[in-house]
Amino acid sequence: MFNLVLVEPEIPPNTGNVARLALATGSTLHLVKPLGFSTDDRQLRRAGMDYWKNVSIKIWDNFDAFEQTSQSCDRRFFFSTKAQKPYWQLRFLSGDYLIFGRETRGLPESLLERYAKDSFRIPMQPEARSLNLATAVAIVLFEGVRQVSSVE
């Protein structure tokens, strides 16, 4: 349904939980290196439970390699606390790429500057600097599922 992209994820349980979201929605999980863990990591598999082997996963050596492959015709959207537009302004289509940054720093500023018009945020109270990565992916992903499902 969608393409979930984690750029340099650091925490195995977050990635495992996003893998489970990918499986539950028929989405593909893209992991952009460097990863802060091994894909054989016990915590990663534990968070994804026995689903890990059934998840469609693509691993990229770096963002440039990912970008060259998805550049030509795919819709790519970036999610960050630094973006201005709320995620609900986005009109999702099946196959969209939903791109999230690492847990401690988010997406690189250079990407957010280059793709400002395609960057969105999850609004929250200022006291909450950010949400857990898997939670943020779930919020955005299921809004996309809701929109696409209401059209089909």
N, CA, C and O of each residue as an XYZ file, in Angstrom:
608
protein
N       0.816     -1.193      0.000
C       0.000      0.000      0.000
C       0.858      1.254      0.000
O       0.692      2.126     -0.853
N       1.803      1.349      0.984
C       2.705      2.493      1.071
C       4.133      1.998      1.164
O       4.384      0.803      1.315
N       5.055      2.922      1.072
C       6.470      2.649      1.276
C       6.895      3.440      2.503
O       6.866      4.670      2.494
N       7.288      2.741      3.552
C       7.720      3.377      4.788
C       9.237      3.417      4.780
O       9.889      2.377      4.681
N       9.797      4.603      4.884
C      11.239      4.768      4.787
C      11.769      5.295      6.117
O      11.356      6.355      6.586
N      12.688      4.540      6.717
C      13.365      4.980      7.933
C      14.803      5.313      7.565
O      15.567      4.440      7.156
N      15.162      6.574      7.712
C      16.506      7.022      7.385
C      17.372      6.923      8.637
O      17.166      7.650      9.609
N      18.329      6.027      8.598
C      19.297      5.814      9.673
C      18.646      5.562     11.040
O      18.992      6.223     12.019
N      17.710      4.615     11.112
C      17.081      4.325     12.406
C      18.116      3.812     13.402
O      19.094      3.165     13.028
N      17.879      4.116     14.681
C      18.863      3.797     15.719
C      18.385      2.761     16.730
O      19.203      2.058     17.322
N      17.088      2.657     16.936
C      16.570      1.856     18.044
C      15.825      0.633     17.510
O      14.793      0.778     16.855
N      16.339     -0.571     17.782
C      15.746     -1.790     17.216
C      14.248     -1.964     17.459
O      13.530     -2.294     16.515
N      13.740     -1.757     18.682
C      12.300     -1.964     18.872
C      11.431     -1.037     18.027
O      10.350     -1.437     17.594
N      11.883      0.199     17.784
C      11.112      1.091     16.917
C      11.021      0.529     15.509
O       9.946      0.516     14.910
N      12.140      0.069     14.984
C      12.140     -0.494     13.642
C      11.307     -1.760     13.587
O      10.590     -1.988     12.613
N      11.393     -2.585     14.621
C      10.555     -3.786     14.677
C       9.081     -3.448     14.680
O       8.290     -4.114     14.011
N       8.701     -2.425     15.421
C       7.294     -2.009     15.447
C       6.849     -1.434     14.109
O       5.715     -1.661     13.687
N       7.720     -0.696     13.439
C       7.382     -0.169     12.114
C       7.274     -1.324     11.119
O       6.436     -1.289     10.218
N       8.112     -2.339     11.275
C       8.007     -3.522     10.411
C       6.638     -4.184     10.587
O       6.025     -4.622      9.613
N       6.177     -4.253     11.802
C       4.857     -4.834     12.053
C       3.758     -3.984     11.421
O       2.793     -4.526     10.883
N       3.895     -2.649     11.479
C       2.940     -1.760     10.810
C       2.963     -1.986      9.300
O       1.915     -2.000      8.654
N       4.161     -2.161      8.741
C       4.280     -2.409      7.306
C       3.534     -3.681      6.935
O       2.778     -3.695      5.963
N       3.738     -4.737      7.691
C       3.066     -5.997      7.402
C       1.547     -5.848      7.526
O       0.798     -6.344      6.685
N       1.105     -5.169      8.569
C      -0.333     -5.031      8.826
C      -1.046     -4.254      7.723
O      -2.240     -4.451      7.496
N      -0.325     -3.380      7.045
C      -0.951     -2.532      6.023
C      -0.555     -2.912      4.598
O      -0.958     -2.247      3.644
N       0.226     -3.970      4.451
C       0.672     -4.361      3.115
C       1.654     -3.371      2.521
O       1.707     -3.187      1.305
N       2.430     -2.733      3.386
C       3.405     -1.736      2.949
C       4.801     -2.349      2.888
O       5.051     -3.419      3.442
N       5.698     -1.651      2.207
C       7.102     -2.055      2.133
C       7.909     -1.179      3.079
O       7.708      0.034      3.131
N       8.816     -1.789      3.823
C       9.696     -1.065      4.729
C      11.050     -0.881      4.058
O      11.670     -1.849      3.617
N      11.503      0.363      3.985
C      12.815      0.689      3.434
C      13.685      1.171      4.594
O      13.302      2.089      5.320
N      14.845      0.559      4.767
C      15.791      0.966      5.796
C      17.015      1.556      5.105
O      17.656      0.904      4.280
N      17.328      2.805      5.458
C      18.461      3.500      4.856
C      19.612      3.495      5.852
O      19.478      4.003      6.965
N      20.742      2.921      5.450
C      21.930      2.837      6.302
C      22.598      4.203      6.431
O      22.408      5.083      5.591
N      23.389      4.366      7.502
C      23.758      3.346      8.467
C      22.645      3.098      9.485
O      21.936      4.016      9.897
N      22.516      1.845      9.872
C      21.550      1.456     10.890
C      22.263      1.429     12.237
O      23.455      1.130     12.309
N      21.539      1.736     13.286
C      22.113      1.725     14.627
C      22.065      0.345     15.261
O      22.189      0.227     16.480
N      21.889     -0.692     14.468
C      21.733     -2.057     14.959
C      21.911     -3.008     13.787
O      21.967     -2.592     12.630
N      21.996     -4.267     14.104
C      22.028     -5.307     13.071
C      20.601     -5.767     12.810
O      19.782     -5.803     13.728
N      20.301     -6.116     11.576
C      18.958     -6.637     11.297
C      18.770     -8.019     11.902
O      17.667     -8.564     11.868
N      19.823     -8.587     12.450
C      19.716     -9.855     13.185
C      19.494     -9.612     14.675
O      19.364    -10.560     15.449
N      19.453     -8.349     15.073
C      19.339     -7.975     16.472
C      18.121     -8.633     17.124
O      17.012     -8.587     16.591
N      18.351     -9.241     18.276
C      17.291     -9.938     19.003
C      16.144     -8.990     19.360
O      14.979     -9.377     19.267
N      16.457     -7.751     19.768
C      15.397     -6.796     20.115
C      14.562     -6.426     18.894
O      13.349     -6.239     18.996
N      15.212     -6.324     17.749
C      14.494     -6.007     16.518
C      13.510     -7.113     16.188
O      12.340     -6.847     15.912
N      13.975     -8.340     16.216
C      13.088     -9.464     15.912
C      12.001     -9.604     16.971
O      10.866     -9.963     16.657
N      12.342     -9.323     18.214
C      11.341     -9.426     19.289
C      10.220     -8.407     19.072
O       9.046     -8.740     19.232
N      10.566     -7.184     18.712
C       9.550     -6.152     18.483
C       8.703     -6.488     17.266
O       7.506     -6.200     17.240
N       9.318     -7.095     16.260
C       8.573     -7.474     15.063
C       7.993     -8.866     15.194
O       7.292     -9.349     14.305
N       8.292     -9.504     16.311
C       7.859    -10.863     16.619
C       8.189    -11.803     15.462
O       9.227    -11.655     14.816
N       7.338    -12.734     15.207
C       7.618    -13.695     14.149
C       7.217    -13.151     12.783
O       7.273    -13.871     11.786
N       6.812    -11.879     12.732
C       6.389    -11.267     11.481
C       7.563    -10.860     10.590
O       7.394    -10.714      9.379
N       8.735    -10.677     11.166
C       9.870    -10.101     10.450
C      10.113    -10.776      9.102
O      10.358    -10.099      8.104
N      10.047    -12.090      9.069
C      10.337    -12.832      7.826
C       9.277    -12.592      6.753
O       9.530    -12.845      5.575
N       8.096    -12.110      7.137
C       7.010    -11.864      6.178
C       6.915    -10.422      5.696
O       6.099    -10.101      4.831
N       7.749     -9.560      6.257
C       7.707     -8.142      5.901
C       8.518     -7.913      4.632
O       9.619     -8.442      4.482
N       7.963     -7.121      3.725
C       8.699     -6.722      2.523
C       9.676     -5.624      2.930
O       9.267     -4.510      3.256
N      10.976     -5.947      2.909
C      12.007     -5.013      3.381
C      13.044     -4.801      2.292
O      13.493     -5.741      1.636
N      13.408     -3.540      2.120
C      14.518     -3.182      1.228
C      15.511     -2.386      2.058
O      15.133     -1.482      2.803
N      16.773     -2.729      1.922
C      17.822     -2.032      2.666
C      18.709     -1.299      1.672
O      19.166     -1.869      0.681
N      18.942     -0.023      1.959
C      19.708      0.856      1.081
C      21.007      1.247      1.760
O      21.030      1.456      2.973
N      22.095      1.351      0.997
C      23.400      1.702      1.555
C      23.453      3.133      2.075
O      24.190      3.430      3.015
N      22.664      4.028      1.457
C      22.624      5.419      1.888
C      21.409      6.083      1.240
O      20.718      5.471      0.425
N      21.156      7.342      1.610
C      19.972      8.009      1.088
C      20.093      8.274     -0.408
O      19.093      8.225     -1.124
N      21.286      8.549     -0.885
C      21.465      8.779     -2.331
C      21.035      7.559     -3.137
O      20.360      7.699     -4.157
N      21.418      6.365     -2.692
C      21.031      5.136     -3.400
C      19.516      4.977     -3.399
O      18.928      4.632     -4.424
N      18.882      5.228     -2.258
C      17.424      5.162     -2.180
C      16.800      6.204     -3.107
O      15.883      5.899     -3.870
N      17.298      7.416     -3.034
C      16.720      8.527     -3.798
C      16.813      8.293     -5.307
O      15.867      8.599     -6.033
N      17.914      7.767     -5.783
C      18.070      7.515     -7.215
C      17.056      6.499     -7.709
O      16.573      6.604     -8.836
N      16.731      5.527     -6.887
C      15.775      4.496     -7.280
C      14.344      5.016     -7.261
O      13.543      4.640     -8.117
N      14.008      5.873     -6.302
C      12.626      6.331     -6.151
C      12.382      7.691     -6.803
O      11.282      8.234     -6.697
N      13.374      8.241     -7.464
C      13.305      9.623     -7.932
C      12.372      9.865     -9.103
O      11.682     10.884     -9.123
N      12.325      8.998    -10.048
C      11.694      9.304    -11.328
C      10.205      9.613    -11.259
O       9.777     10.639    -11.788
N       9.410      8.775    -10.633
C       7.966      8.998    -10.728
C       7.231      8.832     -9.404
O       6.005      8.936     -9.364
N       7.946      8.582     -8.344
C       7.289      8.294     -7.081
C       7.054      9.550     -6.255
O       7.832     10.503     -6.302
N       5.974      9.526     -5.507
C       5.648     10.625     -4.597
C       6.339     10.340     -3.274
O       6.131      9.286     -2.673
N       7.168     11.287     -2.817
C       7.911     11.134     -1.566
C       7.548     12.272     -0.628
O       7.544     13.440     -1.018
N       7.244     11.919      0.607
C       6.878     12.910      1.606
C       7.720     12.707      2.858
O       7.964     11.579      3.288
N       8.152     13.809      3.425
C       9.074     13.806      4.545
C       8.344     14.294      5.789
O       7.523     15.209      5.720
N       8.650     13.672      6.935
C       7.948     14.009      8.173
C       8.962     14.407      9.233
O       9.921     13.689      9.514
N       8.714     15.585      9.817
C       9.664     16.153     10.764
C       8.964     17.142     11.679
O       7.988     17.784     11.290
N       9.471     17.256     12.893
C       8.964     18.276     13.810
C       9.317     19.672     13.310
O       8.726     20.655     13.756
N      10.272     19.768     12.389
C      10.713     21.065     11.872
C       9.904     21.537     10.670
O      10.057     22.681     10.242
N       9.059     20.696     10.127
C       8.226     21.083      8.980
C       7.094     21.987      9.458
O       6.799     22.047     10.652
N       6.472     22.681      8.530
C       5.418     23.637      8.880
C       4.006     23.113      8.679
O       3.123     23.416      9.481
N       3.771     22.333      7.628
C       2.407     21.910      7.279
C       2.004     20.661      8.057
O       2.806     19.739      8.203
N       0.760     20.622      8.559
C       0.296     19.418      9.243
C       0.079     18.264      8.259
O      -0.308     18.482      7.111
N       0.329     17.056      8.713
C       0.258     15.874      7.849
C      -1.127     15.672      7.239
O      -1.229     15.053      6.179
N      -2.179     16.159      7.851
C      -3.525     15.928      7.310
C      -3.809     16.781      6.073
O      -4.845     16.605      5.432
N      -2.912     17.696      5.729
C      -3.073     18.439      4.470
C      -2.635     17.608      3.264
O      -2.923     17.965      2.122
N      -1.962     16.536      3.514
C      -1.476     15.669      2.441
C      -2.599     14.777      1.925
O      -3.356     14.212      2.714
N      -2.710     14.650      0.622
C      -3.672     13.729      0.003
C      -2.890     12.513     -0.447
O      -2.190     12.546     -1.460
N      -3.015     11.447      0.311
C      -2.240     10.234      0.095
C      -2.752      9.435     -1.096
O      -3.945      9.419     -1.400
N      -1.809      8.774     -1.757
C      -2.122      7.809     -2.808
C      -1.376      6.525     -2.502
O      -0.269      6.559     -1.966
N      -1.966      5.414     -2.832
C      -1.295      4.137     -2.640
C       0.051      4.175     -3.363
O       0.133      4.635     -4.502
N       1.088      3.700     -2.713
C       2.425      3.698     -3.289
C       3.299      4.857     -2.839
O       4.500      4.861     -3.106
N       2.710      5.852     -2.153
C       3.502      6.981     -1.669
C       4.643      6.497     -0.774
O       4.539      5.464     -0.113
N       5.731      7.264     -0.769
C       6.863      7.025      0.122
C       6.733      7.977      1.306
O       6.681      9.193      1.124
N       6.680      7.435      2.504
C       6.555      8.203      3.740
C       7.898      8.094      4.452
O       8.273      7.014      4.908
N       8.618      9.201      4.547
C      10.018      9.187      4.956
C      10.187      9.832      6.322
O       9.757     10.962      6.555
N      10.828      9.080      7.227
C      11.045      9.502      8.610
C      12.531      9.419      8.945
O      13.245      8.567      8.417
N      12.993     10.311      9.828
C      14.394     10.341     10.229
C      14.679      9.537     11.476
O      13.802      8.891     12.049
N      15.936      9.599     11.876
C      16.371      8.835     13.049
C      15.775      9.399     14.333
O      15.344     10.550     14.391
N      15.764      8.576     15.331
C      15.106      8.916     16.585
C      15.707     10.136     17.270
O      14.964     10.967     17.792
N      17.019     10.268     17.284
C      17.645     11.341     18.060
C      17.755     12.665     17.341
O      17.809     13.708     17.993
N      17.790     12.661     15.998
C      17.999     13.911     15.271
C      17.003     14.162     14.156
O      16.989     15.251     13.583
N      16.180     13.197     13.838
C      15.237     13.377     12.746
C      15.926     13.349     11.397
O      17.019     12.802     11.254
N      15.283     13.939     10.419
C      15.847     14.002      9.065
C      16.901     15.107      8.981
O      16.807     16.115      9.682
N      17.900     14.913      8.124
C      18.915     15.956      7.960
C      18.304     17.262      7.436
O      17.386     17.245      6.616
N      18.824     18.380      7.919
C      18.353     19.700      7.483
C      18.415     19.842      5.970
O      17.534     20.454      5.367
N      19.452     19.278      5.351
C      19.607     19.407      3.896
C      18.421     18.800      3.153
O      17.978     19.348      2.144
N      17.902     17.674      3.640
C      16.719     17.069      3.007
C      15.484     17.925      3.230
O      14.687     18.124      2.313
N      15.325     18.429      4.436
C      14.151     19.248      4.741
C      14.158     20.541      3.935
O      13.099     21.023      3.536
N      15.322     21.101      3.694
C      15.417     22.307      2.866
C      15.111     21.978      1.410
O      14.361     22.696      0.749
N      15.693     20.891      0.914
C      15.497     20.512     -0.491
C      14.059     20.114     -0.771
O      13.558     20.355     -1.870
N      13.383     19.507      0.200
C      12.021     19.012     -0.002
C      11.014     19.737      0.903
O      10.073     19.118      1.400
N      11.203     21.010      1.112
C      10.328     21.783      2.007
C       8.863     21.674      1.605
O       7.995     21.556      2.470
N       8.574     21.712      0.312
C       7.170     21.663     -0.127
C       6.552     20.280      0.091
O       5.329     20.145      0.077
N       7.372     19.267      0.289
C       6.890     17.904      0.523
C       7.136     17.445      1.953
O       7.172     16.244      2.225
N       7.307     18.398      2.873
C       7.580     18.076      4.274
C       6.379     18.429      5.144
O       5.735     19.461      4.954
N       6.095     17.559      6.090
C       4.917     17.694      6.940
C       5.272     17.378      8.385
O       6.295     16.755      8.666
N       4.420     17.812      9.285
C       4.629     17.571     10.711
C       3.379     16.999     11.345
O       2.284     17.100     10.792
N       3.551     16.399     12.505
C       2.438     15.985     13.351
C       2.335     17.055     14.434
O       3.197     17.116     15.311
N       1.319     17.886     14.397
C       1.216     18.947     15.403
C       1.097     18.374     16.819
O       0.431     17.365     17.051
N       1.760     19.046     17.744
C       1.713     18.638     19.150
C       2.025     19.839     20.031
O       2.474     20.877     19.545
N       1.792     19.696     21.285
C       2.080     20.761     22.236
C       3.586     21.025     22.272
O       4.375     20.091     22.124
N       3.996     22.278     22.466
C       5.427     22.612     22.426
C       6.259     21.874     23.475
O       7.452     21.645     23.274
N       5.638     21.507     24.579
C       6.387     20.807     25.634
C       6.834     19.414     25.191
O       7.793     18.866     25.734
N       6.149     18.851     24.217
C       6.514     17.535     23.683
C       7.382     17.769     22.446
O       6.864     18.093     21.377
N       8.677     17.610     22.585
C       9.581     17.890     21.466
C       9.337     16.985     20.274
O       9.472     17.401     19.123
N       8.972     15.733     20.565
C       8.762     14.784     19.475
C       7.982     13.588     20.000
O       7.750     13.447     21.201
N       7.587     12.734     19.067
C       6.919     11.480     19.405
C       7.880     10.318     19.147
O       8.873     10.468     18.434
N       7.581      9.187     19.721
C       8.315      7.975     19.405
C       8.201      7.720     17.902
O       7.141      7.946     17.318
N       9.269      7.256     17.278
C       9.299      7.056     15.833
C       8.174      6.137     15.360
O       7.473      6.472     14.405
N       7.992      5.001     15.999
C       6.950      4.062     15.571
C       5.560      4.684     15.732
O       4.670      4.433     14.919
N       5.377      5.483     16.766
C       4.092      6.164     16.961
C       3.845      7.160     15.837
O       2.744      7.224     15.290
N       4.864      7.933     15.493
C       4.725      8.912     14.412
C       4.406      8.224     13.089
O       3.542      8.681     12.340
N       5.100      7.127     12.801
C       4.829      6.386     11.563
C       3.382      5.900     11.568
O       2.692      6.010     10.555
N       2.918      5.366     12.692
C       1.548      4.845     12.767
C       0.513      5.940     12.526
O      -0.468      5.717     11.816
N       0.718      7.104     13.102
C      -0.231      8.203     12.928
C      -0.372      8.558     11.457
O      -1.481      8.631     10.928
N       0.760      8.778     10.803
C       0.751      9.180      9.398
C       0.258      8.034      8.507
O      -0.564      8.243      7.616
N       0.759      6.843      8.753
C       0.402      5.688      7.932
C      -1.101      5.429      7.951
O      -1.702      5.215      6.897
N      -1.705      5.445      9.111
C      -3.126      5.116      9.167
C      -4.017      6.245      8.663
O      -5.163      5.996      8.290
N      -3.522      7.476      8.643
C      -4.255      8.525      7.934
C      -4.226      8.221      6.439
O      -5.230      8.384      5.746
N      -3.080      7.782      5.951
C      -2.996      7.383      4.548
C      -3.894      6.208      4.230
O      -4.574      6.206      3.203
N      -3.906      5.207      5.097
C      -4.785      4.044      4.903
C      -6.235      4.488      4.880
O      -7.014      4.038      4.039
N      -6.606      5.381      5.813
C      -7.992      5.875      5.849
C      -8.354      6.557      4.545
O      -9.416      6.300      3.979
N      -7.472      7.431      4.064
C      -7.775      8.162      2.830
C      -7.866      7.232      1.633
O      -8.803      7.329      0.840
N      -6.910      6.341      1.498
C      -6.888      5.438      0.331
C      -8.053      4.465      0.388
O      -8.654      4.164     -0.643
N      -8.386      3.966      1.578
C      -9.476      3.010      1.729
C     -10.828      3.644      1.424
O     -11.735      2.966      0.941
N     -10.971      4.933      1.701
C     -12.253      5.597      1.436
C     -12.457      5.864     -0.046
O     -13.574      6.140     -0.484
N     -11.376      5.782     -0.822
C     -11.463      6.008     -2.274
C     -11.716      4.694     -3.005
O     -12.437      4.657     -4.002
N     -11.127      3.636     -2.510
C     -11.245      2.326     -3.207
C     -12.602      1.701     -3.056
O     -12.842      0.614     -3.581
